[in-house]
Amino acid sequence: MAGFRAFMEGVIVNFRGSRRVKRHNQMVVQVGTVDNKEKASKLIGKKVIWKTSAGKQLTGQITAAHGNSGALRVIFDTGMPGQSIGSKVDIE
């Protein structure tokens, strides 16, 4: 198929942060097919796109695995709004 691009879908789980400090441009993303750290490490470097309700696109990049159950750390170019938690992202 010409022009077909394979996307994976993930869900933004939460901001990355500690008990007192939240990093507003770093998010934790869970992908349904990724369930361990080895599979997650294969996705490092890929691009992530989140679409706002207004049609704008915010882009980020997968930088590391987060924990042992396959979650991903994504650093976005700008801060992310709280309404992005629980929404879907495209992974290229």
Phi and psi restraints in degrees (range 20) as a CNS / XPLOR table:
assign (resid 1 and name C) (resid 2 and name N)
       (resid 2 and name CA) (resid 2 and name C) 1.0 -74.9 20.0 2
assign (resid 2 and name N) (resid 2 and name CA)
       (resid 2 and name C) (resid 3 and name N) 1.0 134.7 20.0 2
assign (resid 2 and name C) (resid 3 and name N)
       (resid 3 and name CA) (resid 3 and name C) 1.0 80.5 20.0 2
assign (resid 3 and name N) (resid 3 and name CA)
       (resid 3 and name C) (resid 4 and name N) 1.0 5.5 20.0 2
assign (resid 3 and name C) (resid 4 and name N)
       (resid 4 and name CA) (resid 4 and name C) 1.0 -79.6 20.0 2
assign (resid 4 and name N) (resid 4 and name CA)
       (resid 4 and name C) (resid 5 and name N) 1.0 130.5 20.0 2
assign (resid 4 and name C) (resid 5 and name N)
       (resid 5 and name CA) (resid 5 and name C) 1.0 -122.1 20.0 2
assign (resid 5 and name N) (resid 5 and name CA)
       (resid 5 and name C) (resid 6 and name N) 1.0 128.7 20.0 2
assign (resid 5 and name C) (resid 6 and name N)
       (resid 6 and name CA) (resid 6 and name C) 1.0 -80.2 20.0 2
assign (resid 6 and name N) (resid 6 and name CA)
       (resid 6 and name C) (resid 7 and name N) 1.0 124.5 20.0 2
assign (resid 6 and name C) (resid 7 and name N)
       (resid 7 and name CA) (resid 7 and name C) 1.0 -114.6 20.0 2
assign (resid 7 and name N) (resid 7 and name CA)
       (resid 7 and name C) (resid 8 and name N) 1.0 145.2 20.0 2
assign (resid 7 and name C) (resid 8 and name N)
       (resid 8 and name CA) (resid 8 and name C) 1.0 -105.1 20.0 2
assign (resid 8 and name N) (resid 8 and name CA)
       (resid 8 and name C) (resid 9 and name N) 1.0 152.5 20.0 2
assign (resid 8 and name C) (resid 9 and name N)
       (resid 9 and name CA) (resid 9 and name C) 1.0 -112.3 20.0 2
assign (resid 9 and name N) (resid 9 and name CA)
       (resid 9 and name C) (resid 10 and name N) 1.0 139.1 20.0 2
assign (resid 9 and name C) (resid 10 and name N)
       (resid 10 and name CA) (resid 10 and name C) 1.0 -132.4 20.0 2
assign (resid 10 and name N) (resid 10 and name CA)
       (resid 10 and name C) (resid 11 and name N) 1.0 171.7 20.0 2
assign (resid 10 and name C) (resid 11 and name N)
       (resid 11 and name CA) (resid 11 and name C) 1.0 -124.9 20.0 2
assign (resid 11 and name N) (resid 11 and name CA)
       (resid 11 and name C) (resid 12 and name N) 1.0 132.2 20.0 2
assign (resid 11 and name C) (resid 12 and name N)
       (resid 12 and name CA) (resid 12 and name C) 1.0 -73.1 20.0 2
assign (resid 12 and name N) (resid 12 and name CA)
       (resid 12 and name C) (resid 13 and name N) 1.0 122.2 20.0 2
assign (resid 12 and name C) (resid 13 and name N)
       (resid 13 and name CA) (resid 13 and name C) 1.0 -91.7 20.0 2
assign (resid 13 and name N) (resid 13 and name CA)
       (resid 13 and name C) (resid 14 and name N) 1.0 -44.9 20.0 2
assign (resid 13 and name C) (resid 14 and name N)
       (resid 14 and name CA) (resid 14 and name C) 1.0 -170.3 20.0 2
assign (resid 14 and name N) (resid 14 and name CA)
       (resid 14 and name C) (resid 15 and name N) 1.0 170.8 20.0 2
assign (resid 14 and name C) (resid 15 and name N)
       (resid 15 and name CA) (resid 15 and name C) 1.0 -70.0 20.0 2
assign (resid 15 and name N) (resid 15 and name CA)
       (resid 15 and name C) (resid 16 and name N) 1.0 151.4 20.0 2
assign (resid 15 and name C) (resid 16 and name N)
       (resid 16 and name CA) (resid 16 and name C) 1.0 -87.0 20.0 2
assign (resid 16 and name N) (resid 16 and name CA)
       (resid 16 and name C) (resid 17 and name N) 1.0 131.4 20.0 2
assign (resid 16 and name C) (resid 17 and name N)
       (resid 17 and name CA) (resid 17 and name C) 1.0 176.2 20.0 2
assign (resid 17 and name N) (resid 17 and name CA)
       (resid 17 and name C) (resid 18 and name N) 1.0 177.1 20.0 2
assign (resid 17 and name C) (resid 18 and name N)
       (resid 18 and name CA) (resid 18 and name C) 1.0 -104.4 20.0 2
assign (resid 18 and name N) (resid 18 and name CA)
       (resid 18 and name C) (resid 19 and name N) 1.0 -164.0 20.0 2
assign (resid 18 and name C) (resid 19 and name N)
       (resid 19 and name CA) (resid 19 and name C) 1.0 -64.0 20.0 2
assign (resid 19 and name N) (resid 19 and name CA)
       (resid 19 and name C) (resid 20 and name N) 1.0 -37.2 20.0 2
assign (resid 19 and name C) (resid 20 and name N)
       (resid 20 and name CA) (resid 20 and name C) 1.0 -108.9 20.0 2
assign (resid 20 and name N) (resid 20 and name CA)
       (resid 20 and name C) (resid 21 and name N) 1.0 -24.8 20.0 2
assign (resid 20 and name C) (resid 21 and name N)
       (resid 21 and name CA) (resid 21 and name C) 1.0 -118.0 20.0 2
assign (resid 21 and name N) (resid 21 and name CA)
       (resid 21 and name C) (resid 22 and name N) 1.0 126.6 20.0 2
assign (resid 21 and name C) (resid 22 and name N)
       (resid 22 and name CA) (resid 22 and name C) 1.0 -110.9 20.0 2
assign (resid 22 and name N) (resid 22 and name CA)
       (resid 22 and name C) (resid 23 and name N) 1.0 136.6 20.0 2
assign (resid 22 and name C) (resid 23 and name N)
       (resid 23 and name CA) (resid 23 and name C) 1.0 -100.5 20.0 2
assign (resid 23 and name N) (resid 23 and name CA)
       (resid 23 and name C) (resid 24 and name N) 1.0 111.1 20.0 2
assign (resid 23 and name C) (resid 24 and name N)
       (resid 24 and name CA) (resid 24 and name C) 1.0 -76.5 20.0 2
assign (resid 24 and name N) (resid 24 and name CA)
       (resid 24 and name C) (resid 25 and name N) 1.0 -11.4 20.0 2
assign (resid 24 and name C) (resid 25 and name N)
       (resid 25 and name CA) (resid 25 and name C) 1.0 -105.5 20.0 2
assign (resid 25 and name N) (resid 25 and name CA)
       (resid 25 and name C) (resid 26 and name N) 1.0 2.9 20.0 2
assign (resid 25 and name C) (resid 26 and name N)
       (resid 26 and name CA) (resid 26 and name C) 1.0 -115.4 20.0 2
assign (resid 26 and name N) (resid 26 and name CA)
       (resid 26 and name C) (resid 27 and name N) 1.0 126.4 20.0 2
assign (resid 26 and name C) (resid 27 and name N)
       (resid 27 and name CA) (resid 27 and name C) 1.0 -124.4 20.0 2
assign (resid 27 and name N) (resid 27 and name CA)
       (resid 27 and name C) (resid 28 and name N) 1.0 156.2 20.0 2
assign (resid 27 and name C) (resid 28 and name N)
       (resid 28 and name CA) (resid 28 and name C) 1.0 -103.7 20.0 2
assign (resid 28 and name N) (resid 28 and name CA)
       (resid 28 and name C) (resid 29 and name N) 1.0 125.8 20.0 2
assign (resid 28 and name C) (resid 29 and name N)
       (resid 29 and name CA) (resid 29 and name C) 1.0 -119.8 20.0 2
assign (resid 29 and name N) (resid 29 and name CA)
       (resid 29 and name C) (resid 30 and name N) 1.0 136.2 20.0 2
assign (resid 29 and name C) (resid 30 and name N)
       (resid 30 and name CA) (resid 30 and name C) 1.0 -112.7 20.0 2
assign (resid 30 and name N) (resid 30 and name CA)
       (resid 30 and name C) (resid 31 and name N) 1.0 130.3 20.0 2
assign (resid 30 and name C) (resid 31 and name N)
       (resid 31 and name CA) (resid 31 and name C) 1.0 -107.3 20.0 2
assign (resid 31 and name N) (resid 31 and name CA)
       (resid 31 and name C) (resid 32 and name N) 1.0 135.6 20.0 2
assign (resid 31 and name C) (resid 32 and name N)
       (resid 32 and name CA) (resid 32 and name C) 1.0 -61.3 20.0 2
assign (resid 32 and name N) (resid 32 and name CA)
       (resid 32 and name C) (resid 33 and name N) 1.0 -36.6 20.0 2
assign (resid 32 and name C) (resid 33 and name N)
       (resid 33 and name CA) (resid 33 and name C) 1.0 -85.8 20.0 2
assign (resid 33 and name N) (resid 33 and name CA)
       (resid 33 and name C) (resid 34 and name N) 1.0 -9.6 20.0 2
assign (resid 33 and name C) (resid 34 and name N)
       (resid 34 and name CA) (resid 34 and name C) 1.0 -99.8 20.0 2
assign (resid 34 and name N) (resid 34 and name CA)
       (resid 34 and name C) (resid 35 and name N) 1.0 117.2 20.0 2
assign (resid 34 and name C) (resid 35 and name N)
       (resid 35 and name CA) (resid 35 and name C) 1.0 -128.4 20.0 2
assign (resid 35 and name N) (resid 35 and name CA)
       (resid 35 and name C) (resid 36 and name N) 1.0 8.7 20.0 2
assign (resid 35 and name C) (resid 36 and name N)
       (resid 36 and name CA) (resid 36 and name C) 1.0 -149.4 20.0 2
assign (resid 36 and name N) (resid 36 and name CA)
       (resid 36 and name C) (resid 37 and name N) 1.0 170.1 20.0 2
assign (resid 36 and name C) (resid 37 and name N)
       (resid 37 and name CA) (resid 37 and name C) 1.0 -66.2 20.0 2
assign (resid 37 and name N) (resid 37 and name CA)
       (resid 37 and name C) (resid 38 and name N) 1.0 -34.0 20.0 2
assign (resid 37 and name C) (resid 38 and name N)
       (resid 38 and name CA) (resid 38 and name C) 1.0 -65.4 20.0 2
assign (resid 38 and name N) (resid 38 and name CA)
       (resid 38 and name C) (resid 39 and name N) 1.0 -43.6 20.0 2
assign (resid 38 and name C) (resid 39 and name N)
       (resid 39 and name CA) (resid 39 and name C) 1.0 -65.8 20.0 2
assign (resid 39 and name N) (resid 39 and name CA)
       (resid 39 and name C) (resid 40 and name N) 1.0 -38.2 20.0 2
assign (resid 39 and name C) (resid 40 and name N)
       (resid 40 and name CA) (resid 40 and name C) 1.0 -66.2 20.0 2
assign (resid 40 and name N) (resid 40 and name CA)
       (resid 40 and name C) (resid 41 and name N) 1.0 -36.7 20.0 2
assign (resid 40 and name C) (resid 41 and name N)
       (resid 41 and name CA) (resid 41 and name C) 1.0 -68.5 20.0 2
assign (resid 41 and name N) (resid 41 and name CA)
       (resid 41 and name C) (resid 42 and name N) 1.0 -19.9 20.0 2
assign (resid 41 and name C) (resid 42 and name N)
       (resid 42 and name CA) (resid 42 and name C) 1.0 -73.4 20.0 2
assign (resid 42 and name N) (resid 42 and name CA)
       (resid 42 and name C) (resid 43 and name N) 1.0 -17.7 20.0 2
assign (resid 42 and name C) (resid 43 and name N)
       (resid 43 and name CA) (resid 43 and name C) 1.0 -93.6 20.0 2
assign (resid 43 and name N) (resid 43 and name CA)
       (resid 43 and name C) (resid 44 and name N) 1.0 -2.3 20.0 2
assign (resid 43 and name C) (resid 44 and name N)
       (resid 44 and name CA) (resid 44 and name C) 1.0 -62.0 20.0 2
assign (resid 44 and name N) (resid 44 and name CA)
       (resid 44 and name C) (resid 45 and name N) 1.0 133.2 20.0 2
assign (resid 44 and name C) (resid 45 and name N)
       (resid 45 and name CA) (resid 45 and name C) 1.0 98.8 20.0 2
assign (resid 45 and name N) (resid 45 and name CA)
       (resid 45 and name C) (resid 46 and name N) 1.0 -12.6 20.0 2
assign (resid 45 and name C) (resid 46 and name N)
       (resid 46 and name CA) (resid 46 and name C) 1.0 -76.1 20.0 2
assign (resid 46 and name N) (resid 46 and name CA)
       (resid 46 and name C) (resid 47 and name N) 1.0 157.4 20.0 2
assign (resid 46 and name C) (resid 47 and name N)
       (resid 47 and name CA) (resid 47 and name C) 1.0 -90.1 20.0 2
assign (resid 47 and name N) (resid 47 and name CA)
       (resid 47 and name C) (resid 48 and name N) 1.0 142.5 20.0 2
assign (resid 47 and name C) (resid 48 and name N)
       (resid 48 and name CA) (resid 48 and name C) 1.0 -122.3 20.0 2
assign (resid 48 and name N) (resid 48 and name CA)
       (resid 48 and name C) (resid 49 and name N) 1.0 136.1 20.0 2
assign (resid 48 and name C) (resid 49 and name N)
       (resid 49 and name CA) (resid 49 and name C) 1.0 -125.5 20.0 2
assign (resid 49 and name N) (resid 49 and name CA)
       (resid 49 and name C) (resid 50 and name N) 1.0 127.6 20.0 2
assign (resid 49 and name C) (resid 50 and name N)
       (resid 50 and name CA) (resid 50 and name C) 1.0 -115.3 20.0 2
assign (resid 50 and name N) (resid 50 and name CA)
       (resid 50 and name C) (resid 51 and name N) 1.0 130.1 20.0 2
assign (resid 50 and name C) (resid 51 and name N)
       (resid 51 and name CA) (resid 51 and name C) 1.0 -102.6 20.0 2
assign (resid 51 and name N) (resid 51 and name CA)
       (resid 51 and name C) (resid 52 and name N) 1.0 129.7 20.0 2
assign (resid 51 and name C) (resid 52 and name N)
       (resid 52 and name CA) (resid 52 and name C) 1.0 -77.8 20.0 2
assign (resid 52 and name N) (resid 52 and name CA)
       (resid 52 and name C) (resid 53 and name N) 1.0 169.3 20.0 2
assign (resid 52 and name C) (resid 53 and name N)
       (resid 53 and name CA) (resid 53 and name C) 1.0 -68.2 20.0 2
assign (resid 53 and name N) (resid 53 and name CA)
       (resid 53 and name C) (resid 54 and name N) 1.0 -21.9 20.0 2
assign (resid 53 and name C) (resid 54 and name N)
       (resid 54 and name CA) (resid 54 and name C) 1.0 -85.6 20.0 2
assign (resid 54 and name N) (resid 54 and name CA)
       (resid 54 and name C) (resid 55 and name N) 1.0 -3.8 20.0 2
assign (resid 54 and name C) (resid 55 and name N)
       (resid 55 and name CA) (resid 55 and name C) 1.0 98.3 20.0 2
assign (resid 55 and name N) (resid 55 and name CA)
       (resid 55 and name C) (resid 56 and name N) 1.0 -2.7 20.0 2
assign (resid 55 and name C) (resid 56 and name N)
       (resid 56 and name CA) (resid 56 and name C) 1.0 -73.9 20.0 2
assign (resid 56 and name N) (resid 56 and name CA)
       (resid 56 and name C) (resid 57 and name N) 1.0 153.0 20.0 2
assign (resid 56 and name C) (resid 57 and name N)
       (resid 57 and name CA) (resid 57 and name C) 1.0 -116.9 20.0 2
assign (resid 57 and name N) (resid 57 and name CA)
       (resid 57 and name C) (resid 58 and name N) 1.0 129.7 20.0 2
assign (resid 57 and name C) (resid 58 and name N)
       (resid 58 and name CA) (resid 58 and name C) 1.0 -109.8 20.0 2
assign (resid 58 and name N) (resid 58 and name CA)
       (resid 58 and name C) (resid 59 and name N) 1.0 130.2 20.0 2
assign (resid 58 and name C) (resid 59 and name N)
       (resid 59 and name CA) (resid 59 and name C) 1.0 -111.2 20.0 2
assign (resid 59 and name N) (resid 59 and name CA)
       (resid 59 and name C) (resid 60 and name N) 1.0 152.2 20.0 2
assign (resid 59 and name C) (resid 60 and name N)
       (resid 60 and name CA) (resid 60 and name C) 1.0 -149.4 20.0 2
assign (resid 60 and name N) (resid 60 and name CA)
       (resid 60 and name C) (resid 61 and name N) 1.0 -178.3 20.0 2
assign (resid 60 and name C) (resid 61 and name N)
       (resid 61 and name CA) (resid 61 and name C) 1.0 -136.9 20.0 2
assign (resid 61 and name N) (resid 61 and name CA)
       (resid 61 and name C) (resid 62 and name N) 1.0 140.1 20.0 2
assign (resid 61 and name C) (resid 62 and name N)
       (resid 62 and name CA) (resid 62 and name C) 1.0 -75.3 20.0 2
assign (resid 62 and name N) (resid 62 and name CA)
       (resid 62 and name C) (resid 63 and name N) 1.0 125.6 20.0 2
assign (resid 62 and name C) (resid 63 and name N)
       (resid 63 and name CA) (resid 63 and name C) 1.0 -110.5 20.0 2
assign (resid 63 and name N) (resid 63 and name CA)
       (resid 63 and name C) (resid 64 and name N) 1.0 -26.3 20.0 2
assign (resid 63 and name C) (resid 64 and name N)
       (resid 64 and name CA) (resid 64 and name C) 1.0 -166.1 20.0 2
assign (resid 64 and name N) (resid 64 and name CA)
       (resid 64 and name C) (resid 65 and name N) 1.0 166.2 20.0 2
assign (resid 64 and name C) (resid 65 and name N)
       (resid 65 and name CA) (resid 65 and name C) 1.0 -79.8 20.0 2
assign (resid 65 and name N) (resid 65 and name CA)
       (resid 65 and name C) (resid 66 and name N) 1.0 151.1 20.0 2
assign (resid 65 and name C) (resid 66 and name N)
       (resid 66 and name CA) (resid 66 and name C) 1.0 -121.1 20.0 2
assign (resid 66 and name N) (resid 66 and name CA)
       (resid 66 and name C) (resid 67 and name N) 1.0 101.8 20.0 2
assign (resid 66 and name C) (resid 67 and name N)
       (resid 67 and name CA) (resid 67 and name C) 1.0 84.2 20.0 2
assign (resid 67 and name N) (resid 67 and name CA)
       (resid 67 and name C) (resid 68 and name N) 1.0 -169.1 20.0 2
assign (resid 67 and name C) (resid 68 and name N)
       (resid 68 and name CA) (resid 68 and name C) 1.0 -103.3 20.0 2
assign (resid 68 and name N) (resid 68 and name CA)
       (resid 68 and name C) (resid 69 and name N) 1.0 -2.8 20.0 2
assign (resid 68 and name C) (resid 69 and name N)
       (resid 69 and name CA) (resid 69 and name C) 1.0 -104.2 20.0 2
assign (resid 69 and name N) (resid 69 and name CA)
       (resid 69 and name C) (resid 70 and name N) 1.0 18.6 20.0 2
assign (resid 69 and name C) (resid 70 and name N)
       (resid 70 and name CA) (resid 70 and name C) 1.0 93.1 20.0 2
assign (resid 70 and name N) (resid 70 and name CA)
       (resid 70 and name C) (resid 71 and name N) 1.0 7.9 20.0 2
assign (resid 70 and name C) (resid 71 and name N)
       (resid 71 and name CA) (resid 71 and name C) 1.0 -73.5 20.0 2
assign (resid 71 and name N) (resid 71 and name CA)
       (resid 71 and name C) (resid 72 and name N) 1.0 157.1 20.0 2
assign (resid 71 and name C) (resid 72 and name N)
       (resid 72 and name CA) (resid 72 and name C) 1.0 -120.7 20.0 2
assign (resid 72 and name N) (resid 72 and name CA)
       (resid 72 and name C) (resid 73 and name N) 1.0 144.7 20.0 2
assign (resid 72 and name C) (resid 73 and name N)
       (resid 73 and name CA) (resid 73 and name C) 1.0 -96.2 20.0 2
assign (resid 73 and name N) (resid 73 and name CA)
       (resid 73 and name C) (resid 74 and name N) 1.0 129.4 20.0 2
assign (resid 73 and name C) (resid 74 and name N)
       (resid 74 and name CA) (resid 74 and name C) 1.0 -124.6 20.0 2
assign (resid 74 and name N) (resid 74 and name CA)
       (resid 74 and name C) (resid 75 and name N) 1.0 129.1 20.0 2
assign (resid 74 and name C) (resid 75 and name N)
       (resid 75 and name CA) (resid 75 and name C) 1.0 -104.7 20.0 2
assign (resid 75 and name N) (resid 75 and name CA)
       (resid 75 and name C) (resid 76 and name N) 1.0 119.6 20.0 2
assign (resid 75 and name C) (resid 76 and name N)
       (resid 76 and name CA) (resid 76 and name C) 1.0 -92.7 20.0 2
assign (resid 76 and name N) (resid 76 and name CA)
       (resid 76 and name C) (resid 77 and name N) 1.0 159.8 20.0 2
assign (resid 76 and name C) (resid 77 and name N)
       (resid 77 and name CA) (resid 77 and name C) 1.0 -66.9 20.0 2
assign (resid 77 and name N) (resid 77 and name CA)
       (resid 77 and name C) (resid 78 and name N) 1.0 -36.3 20.0 2
assign (resid 77 and name C) (resid 78 and name N)
       (resid 78 and name CA) (resid 78 and name C) 1.0 -124.7 20.0 2
assign (resid 78 and name N) (resid 78 and name CA)
       (resid 78 and name C) (resid 79 and name N) 1.0 173.5 20.0 2
assign (resid 78 and name C) (resid 79 and name N)
       (resid 79 and name CA) (resid 79 and name C) 1.0 -66.2 20.0 2
assign (resid 79 and name N) (resid 79 and name CA)
       (resid 79 and name C) (resid 80 and name N) 1.0 147.4 20.0 2
assign (resid 79 and name C) (resid 80 and name N)
       (resid 80 and name CA) (resid 80 and name C) 1.0 -102.2 20.0 2
assign (resid 80 and name N) (resid 80 and name CA)
       (resid 80 and name C) (resid 81 and name N) 1.0 143.6 20.0 2
assign (resid 80 and name C) (resid 81 and name N)
       (resid 81 and name CA) (resid 81 and name C) 1.0 -76.5 20.0 2
assign (resid 81 and name N) (resid 81 and name CA)
       (resid 81 and name C) (resid 82 and name N) 1.0 157.1 20.0 2
assign (resid 81 and name C) (resid 82 and name N)
       (resid 82 and name CA) (resid 82 and name C) 1.0 -64.1 20.0 2
assign (resid 82 and name N) (resid 82 and name CA)
       (resid 82 and name C) (resid 83 and name N) 1.0 -25.5 20.0 2
assign (resid 82 and name C) (resid 83 and name N)
       (resid 83 and name CA) (resid 83 and name C) 1.0 -69.7 20.0 2
assign (resid 83 and name N) (resid 83 and name CA)
       (resid 83 and name C) (resid 84 and name N) 1.0 -9.6 20.0 2
assign (resid 83 and name C) (resid 84 and name N)
       (resid 84 and name CA) (resid 84 and name C) 1.0 -76.5 20.0 2
assign (resid 84 and name N) (resid 84 and name CA)
       (resid 84 and name C) (resid 85 and name N) 1.0 -18.9 20.0 2
assign (resid 84 and name C) (resid 85 and name N)
       (resid 85 and name CA) (resid 85 and name C) 1.0 -66.1 20.0 2
assign (resid 85 and name N) (resid 85 and name CA)
       (resid 85 and name C) (resid 86 and name N) 1.0 128.4 20.0 2
assign (resid 85 and name C) (resid 86 and name N)
       (resid 86 and name CA) (resid 86 and name C) 1.0 91.1 20.0 2
assign (resid 86 and name N) (resid 86 and name CA)
       (resid 86 and name C) (resid 87 and name N) 1.0 -4.5 20.0 2
assign (resid 86 and name C) (resid 87 and name N)
       (resid 87 and name CA) (resid 87 and name C) 1.0 -96.1 20.0 2
assign (resid 87 and name N) (resid 87 and name CA)
       (resid 87 and name C) (resid 88 and name N) 1.0 166.1 20.0 2
assign (resid 87 and name C) (resid 88 and name N)
       (resid 88 and name CA) (resid 88 and name C) 1.0 -88.9 20.0 2
assign (resid 88 and name N) (resid 88 and name CA)
       (resid 88 and name C) (resid 89 and name N) 1.0 150.2 20.0 2
assign (resid 88 and name C) (resid 89 and name N)
       (resid 89 and name CA) (resid 89 and name C) 1.0 -128.2 20.0 2
assign (resid 89 and name N) (resid 89 and name CA)
       (resid 89 and name C) (resid 90 and name N) 1.0 154.1 20.0 2
assign (resid 89 and name C) (resid 90 and name N)
       (resid 90 and name CA) (resid 90 and name C) 1.0 -99.8 20.0 2
assign (resid 90 and name N) (resid 90 and name CA)
       (resid 90 and name C) (resid 91 and name N) 1.0 135.1 20.0 2
assign (resid 90 and name C) (resid 91 and name N)
       (resid 91 and name CA) (resid 91 and name C) 1.0 -114.2 20.0 2
assign (resid 91 and name N) (resid 91 and name CA)
       (resid 91 and name C) (resid 92 and name N) 1.0 122.8 20.0 2
